[in-house]
Amino acid sequence: MPDISRKRILLGITGGIAAYKSAELVRLLTKAGIEVQVVMTEAACGFITPATMQALSGHPVYTDMWDTRVENGMAHIELSRGRDAI
């Protein structure tokens, strides 16, 4: 079995009932040692909160593709860099 620890995943969550399942997915991935960065659409936030996803992933959740927390203000590009999967 390949070593999946130290992998970095960017998980995008959109508005749909499957957003609820994403919480369990993040929990299982982080338990396996995978770093998960979550990005959510505005519609996804109507199903599950960014605070929940932050608590499960251990990382801030991004809900705006122009988020100013990312150095160049282009979160929609920068967050994908260095990821093993999106």
Number of C-alpha atoms within 10 A of each C-alpha: 3 4 8 11 13 11 17 20 20 18 17 16 21 18 16 13 12 13 21 15 10 18 19 12 15 24 16 14 19 16 13 14 14 18 21 26 23 25 23 22 15 13 14 21 17 14 15 21 15 19 13 12 23 18 14 20 22 15 14 15 19 21 19 14 17 14 14 11 11 15 9 11 13 15 19 15 12 13 18 16 12 11 14 12 12 14
